[in-house]
């Protein structure tokens, strides 16, 4: 009986480690910023400027790695069409950090939710 319980425990641990490998590698809790999303030339293409700061957040919602379920941009952003150099999108963005915040460095994030969106055409 005891051996069966140990075996079941090891199976649960093994299944749990597979599930952990399939989750995004966020380095901290998700947070919400009010900012401007803009497409740019370079890497990353999408960047968020949190209004009132001198910081930039680089957006990486790329889903090329099948082990990371970061996903695509939220449907509320996809519904606005392509984000290019001629449009700014202001709103409240819930982002999850992919890298730690370091002074002087762009922090990489994944956008999980975008609300209260306002599109401004640039000329």
Order of alpha helices (4+ residues) and beta strands (2+ residues): alpha-beta-beta-beta-alpha-beta-beta
